[in-house]
Amino acid sequence: MSEGYTIDGDDDEVAGIVVRYAGERGFRFHSATKEFDALDGHVFVTAAAAQRAAHELSQHRRSRQLHRSDGGRR
């Protein structure tokens, strides 16, 4: 039997799902959008660890977008 959870990014967007398949120790991430493809296929020890990774990726993406929009100036 499988166990799965929805993983959210920032702003209530769905980042993907994690599924623990029968016999596996961790949760495998399946991205819902291309923004989270960097996590696709990764195995996390807990669903909470996958949630943190999705949040960090969202924050990193947002930071890069802000950096680009101001021309790289600080």
N, C-alpha and C positions, 0 to 999 in steps of 0.2 A: 504494500500500500504506500502511496506517495503522500507527502506533506508539503503544502505550498503556501506562500504568502505574497501579497502584493507589496512592492517596494515603491515608495514615493520619492520623487525628487523635491525640489523646492516649489513653492507656489501650487501645491496640491496636484502637480503633474505626476502621472504614473511613469516611473522609470523602467519598471519591468516586474518580473516575478522571480522568486526563488523557489526551487523545488528540491526536496530531499527525496530521492528515489529509494525504493526498498533496497536495503543493503549498503547504501552510501552513508558516510559519516557526516558530510557537509551538505550545504545548500548550493545548488548550481543556479547561477543568475542567467536569466533570459531577458534581454533588453526589449522594451516596448517601442522605443524610438531610437533614431540614429544617434542622438545626443548621448545615449548611454551604451552604445556599442562597445566602448572601451572595456566595459565590465562583462560583456556577453561571454558566457562560458566559464567565467571564474567561479571557483568553489569557495564558499565562505563557511567558517565554522558554525556561525549562527546567522539567523535571519537579521538580527540586530546589527551584525557586522556588515552585512550587505547594505542595510539601510544607511549606516554611517558612510560607507564608500560612495553610495549614490549622492548623498548630501554633499560630501567633499567634492565630488566631480561637478555637481551643480555650482557650488561656490567657486571652484576654479574656473569654470566656463564663464560665469558671470564676471569674475575679476578680469579675465582676458578681454571680454567685451567692453568693459568700462575702460580698460587701458587703451584699447584701440580707438574708442570714441573720443578720447581726449588727446589723441595724437601721440600717445606715449609720454605725455608730460605729467608731472606730479606736482 
